Amino acid sequence: ALGIVSDAGAFLPMVAKEIQKNTRAT
């Protein structure tokens, strides 16, 4: 379970950055 949580902790910030990039681009 901890491994999954760690993966999510590393993945979500990347998604947030991509969303910010897409928002700025628009």
N, C-alpha and C positions, 0 to 999 in steps of 0.2 A: 504493500500500500504506500509506503514511504517513497518508493521509487516513482510511483505514479504521481504523487504529490510534487516531487522534485521536478519531474518532467513538465507538469502543468505550470509550475512556478517559473520555469525557463521559457515555456512556450507562450504563455499569455502576454508577457511584455513585448514579445516580438510581434504578436498580432496587433497589440495596441499601437506600436510604432507604425506598422503598415497602414492601419486605419488613419492615423494622423497624417501620414504622407499622402494618402488618397484624398483626405479632406483638404489639405493645403493645395494639392494639385488642382482640385476642382475650384 
